[in-house]
Amino acid sequence: MKNHESRPARGSILGESGDEHSTADAVRSMFSAVAPRYDFLNHFLSLGTDILWRGAAARSMQSILQRPGSVVADLCCGTGDLALELSRHSAGTVVGTDFCHPMLVRARAKGSSAPNVHFAEADSLRLPFADASLDGVTIAFGFRNLANYQKGLEEMLRVLRPHGRAAILEFSRVHWPVLGPAFRFYFRQVLPLIGRWISSVPGAYQYLPESVARFPDQESLAAALRSTGFTKVGYRNFTGGAAALHFGEKL
Ligand SMILES: C[S@@+](CC[C@H](N)C(=O)[O-])C[C@H]1O[C@@H](n2cnc3c(N)ncnc32)[C@H](O)[C@@H]1O
């Protein structure tokens, strides 16, 4: 996969390069540390646009969610915002999965009154779902943190039924000619300072722009979906490309 900078984008830049276990441990520790302030910082640093992006991601799954009995998994669900948004549109069941316990504790508390959403501790690279068992799979701002992007795509494809749909919401490359530099200044210089100040976690909000800079751009991620075997692949930019929603189907 091509990325924004020269480093190969095999997976998250945390941990020791090439060691998936150390990357997963580093990612889990980072999110355990930021979990108490995660929701507040998400909405504050994005001025609430993250809520709109997740809403659009959930609506993109509507045709699947509305089928009675449908099962959709939201991978790397964190504190559960997308899983809960999906459950509002669902005539079936939504399962949120994450491997970071403190994030899941918050997701479960937020979802306690929603009867059709469940949360489970699971690694997105080794999902506890049978082959071809899900109607849909989503992942919001989690894919970039996987230790191995290719394995992540293969696992998503494995668990989908034929005609099942995958949606990946992730930060991407901004295309605004004028506002792009201002956005990049904010994202790379201002956001890490505010994030560090409010979360008291050194590095976590420095990792955010650094990991986005090394993440595959819109076209490269779409190409990776196609080469993994997804069909009807496409993407939609949000806020000038600050985030992009990629989607694809299983044949
Ligand atoms: C930036 S948060 C996104 C949370 C949520 N989806 C959202 O939209 O706010 C990334 C999440 O991915 C989870 N994560 C990263 N790698 C994972 C993996 N291999 N398996 C399960 N969860 C993972 C982290 O624990 C964290 O909760």
The ligand as an SDF file (V2000), in Angstrom:
LIG
                    3D

 27 29  0  0  0  0  0  0  0  0999 V2000
   -9.3360    5.6940   17.7220 C   0  0  0  0  0  0  0  0  0  0  0  0
  -10.2070    4.4530   18.5710 S   0  0  0  0  0  0  0  0  0  0  0  0
  -11.7130    4.3760   17.6710 C   0  0  0  0  0  0  0  0  0  0  0  0
  -12.8730    4.0110   18.5430 C   0  0  0  0  0  0  0  0  0  0  0  0
  -14.2440    4.1230   17.8990 C   0  0  0  0  0  0  0  0  0  0  0  0
  -14.3920    3.2240   16.7840 N   0  0  0  0  0  0  0  0  0  0  0  0
  -14.5620    5.5200   17.4780 C   0  0  0  0  0  0  0  0  0  0  0  0
  -15.0810    5.7260   16.3800 O   0  0  0  0  0  0  0  0  0  0  0  0
  -14.3380    6.4370   18.2820 O   0  0  0  0  0  0  0  0  0  0  0  0
   -9.3600    3.0070   18.0300 C   0  0  0  0  0  0  0  0  0  0  0  0
   -9.8120    1.7520   18.7520 C   0  0  0  0  0  0  0  0  0  0  0  0
   -9.2790    0.6410   18.0460 O   0  0  0  0  0  0  0  0  0  0  0  0
   -8.9870   -0.3650   18.9950 C   0  0  0  0  0  0  0  0  0  0  0  0
   -8.0830   -1.3320   18.3730 N   0  0  0  0  0  0  0  0  0  0  0  0
   -6.9100   -1.1010   17.7530 C   0  0  0  0  0  0  0  0  0  0  0  0
   -6.3850   -2.2300   17.2750 N   0  0  0  0  0  0  0  0  0  0  0  0
   -7.2670   -3.2170   17.5920 C   0  0  0  0  0  0  0  0  0  0  0  0
   -7.3100   -4.6030   17.3500 C   0  0  0  0  0  0  0  0  0  0  0  0
   -6.3230   -5.2540   16.7010 N   0  0  0  0  0  0  0  0  0  0  0  0
   -8.3600   -5.3050   17.7950 N   0  0  0  0  0  0  0  0  0  0  0  0
   -9.3650   -4.7030   18.4710 C   0  0  0  0  0  0  0  0  0  0  0  0
   -9.3830   -3.3810   18.7470 N   0  0  0  0  0  0  0  0  0  0  0  0
   -8.3420   -2.6440   18.2980 C   0  0  0  0  0  0  0  0  0  0  0  0
   -8.4120    0.4010   20.1700 C   0  0  0  0  0  0  0  0  0  0  0  0
   -8.4320   -0.3510   21.3460 O   0  0  0  0  0  0  0  0  0  0  0  0
   -9.3280    1.6460   20.1880 C   0  0  0  0  0  0  0  0  0  0  0  0
  -10.4080    1.4410   21.0580 O   0  0  0  0  0  0  0  0  0  0  0  0
  1  2  1  0
  2  3  1  0
  2 10  1  0
  3  4  1  0
  4  5  1  0
  5  6  1  0
  5  7  1  0
  7  8  2  0
  7  9  1  0
 10 11  1  0
 11 12  1  0
 11 26  1  0
 12 13  1  0
 13 14  1  0
 13 24  1  0
 14 15  1  0
 14 23  1  0
 15 16  2  0
 16 17  1  0
 17 18  1  0
 17 23  2  0
 18 19  1  0
 18 20  2  0
 20 21  1  0
 21 22  2  0
 22 23  1  0
 24 25  1  0
 24 26  1  0
 26 27  1  0
M  CHG  2   2   1   9  -1
M  END
$$$$
